[in-house]
Amino acid sequence: MVKKLVRDVSFSIKRKDENKKEYIEEFTLECDESMTILQALEKIKADKDGSLTFRRSCRASICGSCGMFVNNRSRLACRTKVKDMVDFASKEDLVLAIEPQKNQPVIKDLVVDIQPFYEKIEKNNPYVQEGKETIVEVDKTSYEQVNMVSNCIMCGNCYSDCTAMVENSDYLGPAALAKMFRFVADPREGQKKSRLKQLSKKNGIWDCTRCGMCVDACPKGVAPMEAI
Ligand code: FES
């Protein structure tokens, strides 16, 4: 049987307390090669500091709640292994940096306020609308287009890594625009033109800088930039 490598890893975690004070706290944990970032955080919470706060639910890259900024990129904690972030074979001390997602207000530790993210989707009617432009027949190509963006789990990682969002927090962002593409591409949508008119306004599709960060950040291969 192949023996798993075990190493002490220092988790440098950006925290924010109830008085809104931000600070970095380091926890050292023995990790093996199979451990995910989420498992490490749960162990830290269970054994070292019960006040450490983060979101998670499914532990299987489905619910989208464990998005966080790990070693300078937004990732799902349940999908990212510790050994993929640090080199277990290195002779150096292993340090891994974890912060809350970017472009969103931090509530506590690794938990951000996701309300603005959801509002941007909600205000653009995220459902198929009735109207004259409806085509009843759904062909394979349009199904594939719709299906690609339907894989979004709303984790917010694309929103967090979006460089246009850094400059303009009113920008709709990659997740909302990819979601809107899902309806524009749907043959059953009856209001395509008015949707596109709306999305062409300020803070819409033309604010995308096509940097490609959202494509890299998406854990489900949605490629929001291509949808935009
Ligand atoms: Fe659900 Fe990570 S816990 S996606």
Residues whose N, C-alpha, C, O or C-beta is under 5 A from the ligand:
A	BS01	FES	R56 S57 C58 R59 A60 S61 I62 C63 G64 S65 C66 L76 C78
